[in-house]
Amino acid sequence: MANLKDIRSRISSVQNTQQITSAMKMVAAAKLRKAQQRMENTRPYAKKLSGTVSNLAQSNDHGNVFMTQKESIESVLLIVVGSDRGLCGGFNNNLFKEIDQHISSELSDIKSAGNLTLVCVGRKAHEYYKKRGYNLVGNYSGFFDDLKYERISSLMKEVRHDFSHGLFDRVEVAFNEFKSIIAQNRVIKTVLPVQTSEVSEEDVPNVDYIFEPDVASILDAIIPQFIDLIVWQAILESNASEQGARMAAMDNATENAKEIVKDLKLDYNKARQAAITTEISEIVSGAEALKEK
C-alpha cells in the first residue's frame, strides 16, 4: 500500500485536475450557447433558400454549370470539418472513422488514381490526414479562432472556380451535425453539383412566379450564395457540436475525478488506520517487554 505522503500528493493532483476540467466545462457551456444560437438562426434561412433554388431549378430549361451532373466521377474534393482543439471526446475520431469508411467504400478507386483531394478545416483534421499521406489543399488550422463567413466565401470561391473548370467532378463536405449536447450525427453531404432532389416538397413554394430578368440569370446569381451557405452551415453545425462534445467530456472527467478522489481518500484512511494500529502494537509490545525485565 502506498504511504500517506504519496496518497496525499495524488489527492491534491486529482483535485487540481478536477478544478481545471470543471472550469473547461463552464467555458464550453458559454461557447455552446453562442454557437447554438448562431447555428439555429441559420437553419431557417438555409431551408428557405434551398426551397427557392429547387423551385428555380424546376423552372429552368437551361443547365447551370453548378447543377450539371457529370456522367462519370473521376476526381473528388472532400472538405473535412474537424476542430482546432482536442479534449472533446470522440468528436474528431468518430468523424474520421466515418470518412475513412466512406473513402474505402465509395472513393477507393479515385483515391488510388490520386484524384482525391482534401480541404481540412481545423488543426486536428489537417494533422490526421497529413500523417496519412492524403493530398491536402491549403491549411485552415486555427479556423475556429476567427469564425467568419467571409473566410468560407473566399474558400468556396476557389472551389467553385476549380469545379467549373473541370478540376473536380464532385465536391463533398463531411462534418458533425448538431443533434444534442451529448450526441452528433456524422454527415457526408454533396456540395457540388448542387442537389435539389434532397429538398422536401413542403420546402418548395407551390407558387407560379414571374421572374425578372429570367430564371437562368437569377440562378447564376443565387447558386454561388447557396453553395457558400451549405458549407457555412456545416461549419456552424460542427462548431456547436464541438462545444457540446467538449462540455460533455469535461463533465465526465470532473465526475471521474470526484470518484478517484473518493477512492483515494478511502485508501488514505485505510493506510492511516493501519499506521496507527502498527504504532499502537509497537507501543504495547515495548511495554510488555519492559514488564518482563
N, C-alpha and C positions, 0 to 999 in steps of 0.2 A: 504494500500500500504506500502511496506517495506520502512524503512528510507534510506537515501542516503548512510550512512556508511555500512549498510548491503548489499546494491546493489553493492557498490564498492568492497566489500570483495568477493562477488560471482563472479564478473567480473574477478578479479585477480586470483581466484581459477580456473575458467574455462580456462583462458588464460594459466595458468601453465600446466593444463591437456592437452591443445591443443599442447603445445610445446613437451610434452612427447610423445603423440600419433604420432606427426609428425616425431620425432626422431626414434620411433619404426618402422614407415613405411619405412624410409630410410634404417634402418638396415635390415629389412625383404627383401627389394628390392635387397640389396647387396648379402644377403644369397641366394635369389631366383636365381640370375644369375648363381651362382656357382652350386647350386643344380640342376638347369635345364640343365646345360651343362653336368653335370655328368650323369644325367638320360638319356639324348638324346644320349650320347656316348655309353651307354649300350644297348639301344634298338636294333640297327642293329646286334650286336653280339648275343643277345638273340634270335632274329628272325632266324638267320642263324643256330645257334646251335639247335634250335627247329626243323628246317627242316632236319638237319643232323640226329637227334635222330629218327625222324619219318621215314626217309629213311632206317636207320639201323633196326628199328623195323619191317619194311615190309620185310626185307631180312633175318630176324632171325627166325629160326624154333624152337629155344629153349627159353622158357619163362624166363624172368628176374624177380627176386623177387619183384623189384620195379615197374614192369609194369603189374604184375599179378592182375587181377580184382577179388576181393573177392565175393563169392556167396551171402553172407549176410553181411550187415554193422551193427556191434554190438557196436563198440567203435570208437570214432572220436576225433582227436586232432585238435583244431582250433587255428591258430596263428592270433592274432589280432594286427594290426599295427596302433597305435594311435600316440599321441605326448607327449612330456615331459612337455610342457608349454601350457598355455591357451592363451586367447586374440587372438584367430584365428577364430572368428565367429562360425559357426555351423560345423566346420571341424570334431570335435570328435563326437558331438551329432548326426549328420546325419549318420555317420558310425555306431554308436552304435545302432541306431534305425533300420538300415538295418540288422545288425547282430541279434538283438533281434527278428525281424520278421522271419529271416532265421531259427533261432533256434526253434521258435514256430511252423513253418510250416514244416520244414524238419527234425529237430533233437529232437523233443519233447519227443519221446519215449526213445531215447538214453540218454537224459538229466534226465528223470525220473528214469531210471535204474542206474544212477550215472556213466555212461560211457562216459560222455562228459568232456574233459579236455581242458583247455585254456592255451596258452602261450601268455602273453600280453607284447608287445614291446612298451615302453613308459609309463611314470608315470600315465597319465590320464586314459589310458586303464586299467592299473593294479588296480588303485583305484576304478574305476567304477565297475569292475566285482568282485573285492574282497568284496565290500559292498553288493553285491547281492548274495553272498554265492556260487559262482562257484568254481569248483576245478581248482586251478591255479598251474602251474608248473614253478618254477623259478621266479626271479624278475628282469626284464630288464628295470627298471626305470633309466633314465639318459642315455639311449642307444644312443640318437642322439647327446650327447655331445662329443662322441668319435666314429664317424661313420666309422667303418672299416669292410671290407669284412671278415676278419679273425674271427670276433665275430659271424657273421652269419654262417660261415662254422663250427665253433665249436658247435653252437646250432643245426644245421641241422645234424651234425654227430650223436648226441644223438637221434634225431628224426628218422633218418634212421635206427639206431640200434633197437629202440623200434618197428618200423613198421616191420622190417624184422623178429623180434622175436614174432610178433603177438600181441603186446600190443595195437596196433591201426589198425583198418581196413581201415581207410581213414584219410588223413591229408589235411586240407584246410587252406588257408590264406585269410584274409579279410583286405582290405586296400583301401585308396583313390587313384584312378588313376588320374594322372595329365592330364587335358584337356585344361585348360587355367588358367590365373591368377585368374579369378573370378569363375571358375567352376571346379568341380571334379566329377569323376564317382566313385560310390561306387561299389567295385568289391569283390566278394567272389569266389575264384578260388581253384580248386582241385590241390594239390601238389603231393600227393601220393594216389593211384598208378598213375604213370605218364600217362597223357592223350595225345595221338597222334592224336586223331580224331579232335581236335580243330585246328590243323595246316592246313592252306590252301594249296591247291595243288601247287600254284605258289612258295611257300616257300620250296617245296621238290624238290631237283635237279633230273631231269629225266636223270640220268646217270647210266650206268651199271658199278659199281665199282668192283675192285678186292680187297678183304680185306685180310690183313695180321696182326696177325695170323689167326683170324676168327671173324665173326660178334659178337658172344656171348662174346668173350674176350674184344672186343672194347666197347660193350655196358656196360659191367661190369666196365670199366674204366671211361666212359664218363657220364653215368647216374648220379652218385653222384654229379659231377660238374654241370650237368644240373639242378638237384634238388636244389642245393645251389643257382644257378643263378635265379631261379624262385622267391625265397624268397628275394634275394638281390635286384632284380629289383622292387619287391613290396615295399621294404624299400626305395629305391631311388625315386620311384613314390610318395610315401607318404610324403617324406621329401620335395620334390618340391611343392607338393600340400599344405602342411602346411605353407610354406613360402608365397606362393601365397595367401592363405586364410588370413594369418595374415596381409599381405600388404594391401589387400582389406579392412579388418576390421578396421585397423588403419587409412586408408584413409577416410572411412566413419565416424569414430569417430572424426577425425580432422575437417571434413566438418560440422558435427553436432555441434562441439564446436564453430565453427565460427558463426553458426546460433544462438546458445544460447547467445553468446557474443553480437551479433547484437540486439537480443530481450532485453537483459539486459540493454544495452546502451539506447535503446528506453525508457524502464521503468525508467532508471536513469534520462533521460532528462525530462520525464513527471513529476517525483517526484520533480525534481529541479524547474521546472516551477511552479508547484503547491505551493512549499515552498516560492518562490519569490512572487507569487500572494498573498498568505496569508500574507506575511510580508508587502507588499505594502498596502493591505487592512487595516491592523492593524495601519499602519502609518497614512493613510488617516482618519481613524476613530478617532485616537487620536487627529489629527489636528482639525477635526470638533468639537470635544468635547471641545478643548481649546477655539475655537472661540465663542462657546455658553456661556462660562463663561465671 
